[in-house]
């Protein structure tokens, strides 16, 4: 209609130019009125409100609280999308994947981002973006049992799946060809729970995604990979199936951009790599570095340890665990320097250059001492130091969550030997959903503290050996000097002086 009116105005004779001008003004006013009465698109609403609201699920492959605040693969993707729109990100948690998809399908959510596998059943309900990651469903078994080679070998065994997962859909497809195939489903499980249950022999088999297996395989070594269950699955963000695709289209464009730029590959490497070159290494390598690297930093470590009130051997062990005494060390997560400080921690401590050895050492030592001082005064040594070390690795919030779990189970939250039993539970949904700070890779601070204790003991022993060698060398030198004087006296007088006898 409006286009026809415009054509009519342009055809008016020139003698009606004034009328044509007035009519044009009127036409613009009508267009503005009609446009302003149009409901804003989803994208316009997001830009107007200044907030992108996404539904997700707290967990290891989605989002969780890290040392510098919220982190996780899905969180990093969502934050990047929000930044590209110039708005704030708000994540609303929904534990049930089924409910999450129901909310999106009903239009009660702008989008869902929770490592959602794109399946035919789900595509009938929601609108998925193009895939941003592929994962493979993998069957795991306990290494103490016979390795199954195919799905036929699993029939008759105890196979456990997560309720509402895409794994259930895959097995429903397989059941058409294998009618005897049976399995159990449980809710409130995370894939790490399945890995642990297979590791402990509580179930025969389970199915997990390849990314979850990759980052947790070292923690549960008895849970071994048997075979892939079908072809790789694609993951995508879920949007409502609406005619208004404005926000969906921007999300598609954003995901395409980060694929082309390499940002997506960087995030995948950051969150799904379990390679940790600064926390592993054999005894021979440690001994080599103890003799060749530590002397370069020992004076600095002793100086800083005296300033903040820590044992220098402990501080040396922490810096080895963090960086292997490499002042230019850098992890895939971006922490850097001798004490591997994050940007946020460095800024808080006034460290301007994380690669400066003295700034890094002093900053890390100061931060460790601040955690030590924040613990309740009633906690005594050695537990106070051990709990502070755990907080240095995982954050005070997660440590406090573990202490809460310890207390709930009737153990002593002030003793490291009790708390270390409950830290790993922070990786299990049925536990981390009950505490304030949510999911954490709770086994890492346990390994971290135990590694540091071993390194410290070796450093102490090595230092004692060095002191003993120096004392012996000094004693030998004195004996040599005395022997020389004695020989000179014997040569002069022909007798041994009484003082030497």
HELIX and SHEET records of a PDB file:
HELIX    1   1 UNK A    2  UNK A   11  1                                  10    
HELIX    2   2 UNK A   14  UNK A   16  5                                   3    
HELIX    3   3 UNK A   17  UNK A   37  1                                  21    
HELIX    4   4 UNK A   42  UNK A   49  1                                   8    
HELIX    5   5 UNK A   73  UNK A   85  1                                  13    
HELIX    6   6 UNK A   97  UNK A  105  1                                   9    
HELIX    7   7 UNK A  120  UNK A  123  1                                   4    
HELIX    8   8 UNK A  151  UNK A  154  5                                   4    
HELIX    9   9 UNK A  166  UNK A  175  1                                  10    
HELIX   10  10 UNK A  191  UNK A  199  1                                   9    
HELIX   11  11 UNK A  210  UNK A  216  1                                   7    
HELIX   12  12 UNK A  246  UNK A  261  1                                  16    
HELIX   13  13 UNK A  263  UNK A  272  1                                  10    
HELIX   14  14 UNK A  283  UNK A  292  1                                  10    
HELIX   15  15 UNK A  294  UNK A  308  1                                  15    
HELIX   16  16 UNK A  312  UNK A  323  1                                  12    
HELIX   17  17 UNK A  343  UNK A  349  1                                   7    
HELIX   18  18 UNK A  357  UNK A  374  1                                  18    
HELIX   19  19 UNK A  383  UNK A  394  1                                  12    
HELIX   20  20 UNK A  396  UNK A  408  1                                  13    
HELIX   21  21 UNK A  416  UNK A  423  1                                   8    
HELIX   22  22 UNK A  424  UNK A  427  5                                   4    
HELIX   23  23 UNK A  429  UNK A  432  1                                   4    
HELIX   24  24 UNK A  442  UNK A  493  1                                  52    
SHEET    1   A 3 UNK A  88  UNK A  93  0                                        
SHEET    2   A 3 UNK A  51  UNK A  56  1                                        
SHEET    3   A 3 UNK A 111  UNK A 112  1                                        
SHEET    1   B 2 UNK A  64  UNK A  66  0                                        
SHEET    2   B 2 UNK A  69  UNK A  71 -1                                        
SHEET    1   C 2 UNK A 127  UNK A 128  0                                        
SHEET    2   C 2 UNK A 238  UNK A 239 -1                                        
SHEET    1   D 2 UNK A 133  UNK A 135  0                                        
SHEET    2   D 2 UNK A 233  UNK A 235 -1                                        
SHEET    1   E 5 UNK A 184  UNK A 186  0                                        
SHEET    2   E 5 UNK A 159  UNK A 162  1                                        
SHEET    3   E 5 UNK A 205  UNK A 209  1                                        
SHEET    4   E 5 UNK A 137  UNK A 142 -1                                        
SHEET    5   E 5 UNK A 223  UNK A 228 -1                                        
END                                                                             
